[in-house]
Amino acid sequence: MEKIYSNATPKNENLKPKDETISFLLNYSKALRVIDYNKLKFEALLN
């Protein structure tokens, strides 16, 4: 176990998400609405 955790992990500087992933996250965040009512919070996904 010591050998596994003592090695440095290689850093990949080319981690770029796909355009589809970015589009999905942006569309999801646009459709998500959080509604505060008294002391309650409701999450609604508007599709």
JOQUIFEN-V306472 format. One record per pair of residues at least 12 apart in sequence whose ideal C-beta (glycine too) atoms are under 6 Angstrom apart, sorted by the first residue. I is the first residue (numbers start at 1). J is the second residue. Records with the same first field share a line. If there is no record, write none. Layout:
I->J  J
//
This chain:
31->45  46  47
32->45
33->46
//
